[in-house]
Structures are given as structure tokens and as C-alpha cells.
Amino acid sequence: MVATALTLLAALALVVQGLAVPAVAAQANTLSSVRTATVFDDVPSGFGGFNILKLVGGDAHDVVRKDTDFTVEIRYVLPRTADVYLGWQPPGILEEDNMSGSTSMTLKANDAVSFPGSFPAETRIILSEDTASIVPAPNGYTWGAPVFTIGDEQGPTGTLVIEDQKATAVLLVNTATLVPVPPDPQPTADPTSAPTSALSSVTPSASPPASSPRPGSSLAATGAGILAPLMASGAALLGGGVLMRHRRHSGS
């Protein structure tokens, strides 16, 4: 009994320290070997049972609420038809074959619970857990697949055979993993707007103020540009004509 308590405390300490699930499950062999040898004093010969140690691991184990309910589904197959076991009440629902049935049990995190009943020796028990049935639903974390450990066997489901007046130990570990929080999105720069620093560094070049043209000044400037060479040509021609007339008078 003392060894069982010490093993249980050691397993719980691993969970509190937030170690990985395999580290917690490593305690299963010792715990299983001790609890498998536990004798039911109040169970008649020819019957036995099992108990489940429920642990929660992972980096979100301290976020999981203490009142969280974990439901373990139990299917069983009797070695003989149920009517053979006089005075024994089959747990849950018994199928039409009078040998197979199903029931369930609810556990809290970090709790060890014995199944409230018994089964005939050599009954085959199959244990499973649907994480979608965990209440309340996870908030800020997710549940990994359950890990059942019975003796040296480990997997997403657990299978055991009931022993006469003994309680088989089952370790069930659930891993709670924190959901990463996405970083705040960075503001997107407007590609059409230039940075303020770039605008402030550009100094517009000074240009002289444009004078308002006087009415007709453009036309006068244009006419002067055209008439100037014509007047120069006319003056030359006129000068040449005067010179020719002067020569004619001198020759006559």
C-alpha cells in the first residue's frame, strides 16, 4: 500500500513538472505491477476488476480545469453467458448474445478510480476514450490522442483480462497542448503614398514668376520676328536701287 502511494505521488510530480507524456508513462510498469497484485477483499472468488489512474500532461496541463470530466468507454466480453453467474448483475448494457456488453466510467484529472463493480474472471475488457467527449471543451489548448498503459502494453486503447480477486492497473494519460497565438499583423504601407521623410527632403526649385502677357504682345512679338528680316532685305534692295540710279546718272 505504501509503495502504491509513493508511485502515485511520483507520477503526479512528473505531471506537475510538465514533463513529456513518455516520462509520465514510464511510471506505468511499476504502478501496474503493484496494483495488479491488489486483492479485492470484498469481491467473491471468481470475480475481479480494474482501476484507472488518470493523468494530464503537456505544456497546457496547468490550464486544464480541475472539474474536467473524462469519460472512458468500456466494452467487455464474458467467458461464458451471463446467466451462468448467479447473483451477478452485468454492468451497463448486455447485448443479445448474453456475453458482450458496454458501459462507461467518468474520471477527473490526476485521479485514481476503481471501476464500481466487478466482472467474472477471464472477462476481456477493452477501454477507449473519445477526446471530443471531454467536458468542458478545451479553450486555448488541444487534446492529443489518449495513451493507455497496461503492464508493458501501450496504445490509444487498452485491453486487459480480469483476474480472480485482483484489480488490474490502468494508466491513462491525456496530453494538453497550448494553441500558438498568432502575432499581430503589421500595418500595410500604402504604395501610392511616399514616406514623409522622402517628401520632406525634397525642396522644390524656385522659378521666376510668370508675367502676364499684355494684349497683342504675342502677336506683336511674332510679327516683329517675321518682319525684321523682310525689312532688312527691303532696305538692301532699296539701297541697291539708289546706287544703280546714281551710277546711271553719272554715266550719262
C-alpha positions in Angstrom: 0.0 0.0 0.0 2.9 2.4 0.9 4.7 1.5 -2.4 1.5 2.2 -4.4 1.1 5.7 -2.7 4.7 6.6 -3.4 4.5 5.5 -7.0 1.3 7.6 -7.5 2.9 10.7 -6.0 5.9 10.2 -8.2 3.7 10.1 -11.3 1.8 13.1 -10.2 5.0 15.0 -9.6 6.1 14.4 -13.2 2.9 15.9 -14.5 3.2 19.0 -12.3 6.7 19.5 -13.6 5.3 19.5 -17.1 7.4 16.6 -18.4 6.6 14.8 -21.6 4.0 12.0 -21.7 6.5 9.2 -22.2 8.2 10.3 -19.0 4.9 10.0 -17.1 4.1 6.7 -18.8 7.4 5.3 -17.7 5.9 5.0 -14.2 3.2 2.7 -15.5 5.1 -0.5 -15.2 5.9 -0.1 -11.5 2.4 1.2 -10.8 0.8 -1.6 -12.8 2.8 -4.4 -11.2 1.9 -3.1 -7.7 -1.8 -2.6 -8.4 -2.3 -5.8 -10.4 -1.4 -7.7 -7.2 -4.0 -5.8 -5.2 -6.5 -8.3 -3.8 -10.2 -7.4 -3.6 -11.2 -8.4 -0.1 -14.9 -7.7 -0.7 -15.1 -9.5 -4.1 -16.2 -13.1 -4.1 -14.0 -15.7 -5.6 -14.2 -15.9 -9.4 -14.5 -12.2 -9.9 -12.2 -9.2 -10.3 -11.9 -5.7 -11.5 -9.6 -2.8 -12.6 -8.8 0.7 -11.7 -7.6 3.7 -13.7 -5.1 6.4 -12.8 -5.9 9.4 -14.9 -3.1 11.9 -15.6 -2.8 15.0 -17.7 0.5 16.0 -19.3 1.7 18.5 -21.9 2.6 22.2 -21.8 -1.1 23.2 -21.1 -1.6 20.7 -18.2 -1.9 23.6 -15.7 -4.6 25.3 -17.9 -7.0 22.3 -17.8 -9.8 22.9 -15.3 -9.9 20.6 -12.3 -13.5 19.8 -12.8 -12.9 18.5 -16.3 -14.7 15.2 -16.9 -13.1 12.4 -18.9 -15.3 9.6 -20.0 -13.8 6.1 -20.6 -15.9 3.7 -22.7 -15.8 0.1 -21.6 -16.6 -2.9 -23.7 -16.5 -6.4 -22.3 -16.8 -10.0 -23.5 -17.6 -12.6 -20.8 -16.0 -16.0 -20.9 -19.5 -17.6 -20.6 -23.1 -16.4 -20.9 -24.2 -14.0 -18.1 -26.9 -16.3 -16.8 -24.2 -18.7 -15.6 -23.1 -16.2 -12.9 -25.9 -16.4 -10.4 -26.4 -13.2 -8.4 -24.1 -11.1 -10.7 -25.5 -8.1 -12.4 -23.9 -7.2 -15.8 -22.7 -3.6 -15.8 -24.3 -1.2 -18.4 -25.9 -2.8 -21.4 -25.8 -6.5 -22.2 -26.1 -7.5 -25.9 -28.4 -10.1 -27.2 -25.7 -12.7 -27.3 -25.7 -12.6 -23.4 -21.9 -12.4 -23.4 -20.8 -8.9 -24.7 -21.8 -5.6 -23.2 -20.8 -2.0 -22.8 -20.6 0.6 -20.0 -18.6 3.7 -19.1 -17.0 5.5 -16.2 -16.1 9.2 -15.6 -12.8 10.4 -14.2 -11.2 13.7 -13.1 -7.7 14.8 -14.0 -5.0 13.3 -11.7 -7.4 10.9 -10.1 -7.3 7.2 -9.4 -10.7 5.5 -9.6 -11.7 1.8 -9.3 -14.5 0.6 -11.6 -17.6 0.5 -9.4 -18.4 -3.2 -9.9 -16.8 -6.5 -10.8 -16.5 -8.9 -13.8 -16.2 -12.6 -13.9 -12.5 -13.8 -14.1 -11.2 -14.1 -17.7 -13.6 -11.4 -18.9 -11.9 -9.4 -21.7 -12.1 -5.6 -21.2 -11.5 -3.0 -24.0 -11.0 0.6 -22.9 -11.2 3.7 -25.1 -11.7 7.4 -24.8 -13.1 10.0 -27.3 -11.4 13.3 -26.6 -14.4 15.1 -28.2 -16.4 13.9 -25.2 -14.2 15.7 -22.7 -16.2 18.3 -20.8 -15.7 21.3 -20.8 -14.3 21.7 -24.3 -10.7 22.9 -24.5 -10.1 26.6 -24.6 -6.7 27.8 -25.7 -5.3 24.3 -26.0 -6.0 21.0 -27.8 -6.1 17.4 -26.7 -3.8 14.8 -28.1 -4.7 11.1 -28.6 -5.2 9.3 -25.3 -2.5 6.8 -24.2 -3.5 3.7 -22.3 -0.7 1.8 -20.5 -1.4 -1.7 -19.0 1.6 -3.5 -17.9 4.1 -3.4 -20.8 1.4 -2.6 -23.4 0.7 1.0 -24.5 -1.6 2.4 -27.1 -4.7 4.6 -28.0 -6.9 1.9 -26.5 -6.4 -0.5 -23.6 -7.1 -4.2 -23.3 -6.9 -6.4 -20.2 -8.2 -9.7 -18.9 -9.9 -9.8 -15.5 -8.0 -11.8 -12.9 -9.6 -13.6 -10.0 -10.0 -11.3 -7.0 -7.4 -8.9 -8.3 -7.6 -5.3 -9.6 -5.7 -4.7 -12.9 -4.0 -1.2 -13.0 -4.6 1.1 -16.0 -2.7 4.3 -16.6 -4.5 6.8 -18.9 -2.6 9.9 -20.0 -4.0 12.8 -22.0 -1.8 15.5 -23.4 -2.9 19.1 -23.5 -1.0 21.3 -25.9 -1.2 25.1 -26.0 -2.5 26.7 -29.2 0.0 29.2 -30.6 -1.2 32.7 -30.6 -0.6 34.4 -34.0 1.4 37.6 -33.9 -0.4 41.0 -34.5 -0.4 41.7 -38.3 2.0 44.5 -39.3 0.2 47.6 -40.9 0.5 47.5 -44.7 2.1 50.6 -46.3 0.1 52.4 -49.0 2.2 52.0 -52.2 0.7 55.3 -53.6 1.9 57.4 -50.8 5.6 58.4 -50.4 7.2 58.3 -47.0 7.1 61.6 -45.1 10.8 61.7 -44.7 11.2 61.5 -48.5 8.7 64.3 -49.1 10.3 66.5 -46.5 13.8 66.0 -48.1 12.7 67.2 -51.5 12.9 71.0 -51.9 11.1 72.4 -54.9 13.3 74.5 -57.2 12.5 78.2 -57.3 11.2 79.6 -60.6 10.6 83.2 -61.5 7.0 84.2 -61.6 5.5 84.2 -65.0 4.5 87.7 -66.2 1.1 88.1 -67.6 1.3 88.9 -71.3 -0.2 92.2 -72.5 -2.9 92.1 -75.1 -1.4 91.7 -78.5 2.1 91.3 -77.2 2.4 87.8 -78.5 1.2 88.8 -82.0 3.5 91.8 -82.0 6.5 89.7 -81.0 5.6 87.2 -83.7 5.1 89.9 -86.3 8.4 91.6 -85.4 10.2 88.3 -85.7 8.8 87.9 -89.2 9.0 91.5 -90.5 12.6 92.1 -89.2 14.3 90.0 -92.0 11.9 91.4 -94.6 12.6 95.0 -93.7 16.4 94.2 -93.8 16.0 92.7 -97.2 13.9 95.6 -98.4 16.4 98.1 -97.2 19.2 96.3 -99.0 17.2 96.2 -102.2 16.3 99.9 -101.8 19.9 100.8 -101.2 20.9 98.8 -104.3 18.3 100.6 -106.5 19.5 104.1 -105.4 23.1 103.1 -106.1 22.2 101.8 -109.6 20.3 105.1 -110.4 23.3 107.1 -109.2 25.6 105.2 -111.5 23.3 105.7 -114.4 23.3 109.4 -113.8 27.0 109.5 -113.6 27.4 107.7 -116.8 25.1 109.8 -118.8 
